[in-house]
Amino acid sequence: MKLLLSGLSLVLLAACASASAASPKYNMPPPGTVVQDVVTYLSGEGMSSRWHIVSSRVAVGRENGKQIAYQWYLSIYAPVGNGWNLKYRSPGRGTTLLSKVTKANGAQLYFPMQSVKIVGGAELEQPTVLDAVVQVHEAAADCGSSTVALLGANRSFNVGVHVAVQNGCDLQASIVKYGQMQAVQLAGPYYGPKAAMCCPTKPKATSKLTYSGQIRGWSITPPYFKVSKSTR
């Protein structure tokens, strides 16, 4: 009986520890249901510098009474004491990564349709300091557009988009090794200057997004996709 009780106690302790680990102490919790909660190191590697990159979504209605439409959110939390403080949220004041979903006039339709994927943290600009790599897709009547955004923190723990790449219809990101550092591999359709959205010049194109220091900055090789934003 004692052995059985001891076993049950261990199971309960493990379950409580797991629940505690899965529920970080956020000063402003993510809206709605959490889809991804990824730990990365925007201010350098170490137990005291574990940031949380969180995607979540809130149901706003049903498309023609059928498929659920969602408002997506991206929230980034900085470590402080025994919890985490919100440092970035989109959509939100001063952010443009995600649009606000609105209902169409006179119809049970919601635009834009959204999806968010947190790819992970990548060591791109300096050793041990990571950027968060995030994919966003938004669409209305057509295939829409995709954005791969790299978000990082400065010394004051303020968070912003360091660089973003946009592409028609689709753009997928993965983190790959690049010398002693890392790069972001981009994959999607390439559209030439006169190509229509229906007919990409190259249906499956692949490029690398790399950082070459303060002078040269960000570059994409081959230049199938264009850097749309590079700010601190």
N, C-alpha and C positions, 0 to 999 in steps of 0.2 A: 504493500500500500504506500509506504514511504517513497519507494522508487517511482511509483506511478505519480504521486503528488509532485515529486521533484521534476519528473519529466514534463508534467503539465505546467509547472512554474516556469521551466525553461522555455517552453513553447510560448507562454503568455508574455514573458520578458522579451523574447525575440520579436513577437508580433508588435509589442508596444514600441520597441526600438525602431522597427521598420516603419511604423506609422509616424513616429517622430521625425525620422530621417526624410520621409516623404512629404512632410508638412513644414516647410521652412517658415520662420516668423517674419512675414512681410508687413511693413507698416501700412502699406496700401495694397491689399490683395489683388491679383489679376481679375479683371471682370469676367464673369461667366465661368465656363468650364475650361480647365487647363488641358491643353492638348500636348504640349511639350514643355519640359522644365530642364534646361541644359546648364550644367555648371561649366564655367570657363574662367580664365584669369586675365581680365582686361587691365589689371594694374600690376601684373607680374605674378609669377608662380609662387604659391605658398598657401598654407592652410588658412591664413587670415585674409587672403585676397580672392576668395572664391565668390565670383559673381554668379548671379542666376539670370539666364535669358529665358523668358517665358512667353509662349504663345497661348492664347486663349480665345474663346469665341462665345458670343451671345446670340441666341436665336431671336430674329426680329420678325419672322413671319414665315409663310409658306408660299412658294411660287405656284400661283394658280391653285392654291389649296393642297398642293402635293409636296414637292421637295422642300425641305427646310432651308431658309435663307439665313445666313449668319453674318454678323458683324465680327470681324477678327481684330485682335489686339496683339501688339508686341510690347512687352514690359521688360525693363532691364533694372536689376536690383544690385546695389553695392553693399558689401559687407560692412556692418557697424555693430560693435558690441557682440551680443549673442543673437543678432537678427540681420535683416537686410532692408535697406531703404530704397524706395523707388527713385530712379535717376532718369528714366526715359520711358515714355509711353506714346505709342502711335496707334490710332489717331489721337491727337492731343495738341495742346498749345505749342506752336513752334515746330511741329513735325509734319512731314508730308509723305512719309513712306506708305502709309495706309490711308485710304479715303474713308469718309463716313458713308455708310450704306444708307440709301434713302428709298422710299417707296415711290413707285411710278404713279403719276396722276391717273386716276380712273381705272387702275388695273392692279391685280394681285401679283405684282412683279417688283423685285428689289434689285437696285443697281448701286455699285458694281458687284458682281459675284466675285468672291475673294477666296484665296487660300494662302496659307503661310507655312513655310517649312524652315526650321532652324537646322542648318547644316552642321554647325559646330564652331569651335574656336580654332583660329589659325595663326601661327607665328609668322607674320608677314612683314612687319615693319622693323622690329627690333627683337633681339633674343629675349625669351621668357615672357614677353608681353604679347597678348593675343588680341585679335579682333574677332568679333562675332560675325559669322557669315550667315545671312538670312535670304531666303527666296520668297518673293511675293508675286502672286499672279492676280490680276484684276481684269474682268471682262464685262462687257455690256452685250451688244447685239452680235458682235463678231468674236474672233478668238482672243481679243484683248491684247494685253502686253504683260511681260514679265520683267521683274527687277531683281537683280542680285545686289544686295547692299552689305557693306562691311562697316560695322559700327565699333567704335573704340572709345576709350576714356582718356581724359587728360589728367594732369597731376592734381587737379582739384576735384577729380572724380566726376566731372561733367561728361555726359555721353552725347555723341553725335555721329552722323554718317560721315565716315572718312572718304568713302568712294562708293559710287553706285553705277551699275551697268544696266541699261534697259534694252529690250529687244521685243519685236513683235511676236505675238503668239506664245512663244515658249523660250525659256532659258533656264538650264539646269546647272547647278554648281556642285563641285566636289573639291575636297582639300587634298593636295598632292605635295610630295616632297620636291623641293627646288633648291639644290645646293645644300647649304647648311640651314636653310630656312624652309618655308613652305610657300605655295602658290595656290591660287584658286583656278581650277579647270572649269571652263565654261563650255556648254554644249547646247546647240539650238539651231534653228534655221537662220541662214544668212540672207539678207535682203540687199541686193545692189541698189544703186541710186534710183533706178527706174522700175524696180520690181514691185509688183502688186502684192498685197497681203496673202492672196490666194496662191501665189506662185513664187516661192523663194528661189533666189539664184542658186543657192546650195542648200538642199533640205536638211542635211546633217553636217554642221560645221563645228569645229572644236578649236578653242583658243585657250591661252593661259593669261591670267591676270597676275601681274607681279609688281613689286615695289622696288625701286632702285635708288632710294635715298631722297633727301629733300630737294636736290637739284633736278633730277629727272622725274621723280614722282612715280605715278602709276602708268603702266603700259599694258597693252593687250597684243599678244602675238600668236598667230597672225591677226591682223586688225579686222576680224569679221564683225566684232561688236564694238560699240563706242562707249567710252566713259562719259556718263551724263552728269556726274557731280563729284567734286573733290574738295571738301571743306573740312575744317576742324570744328 
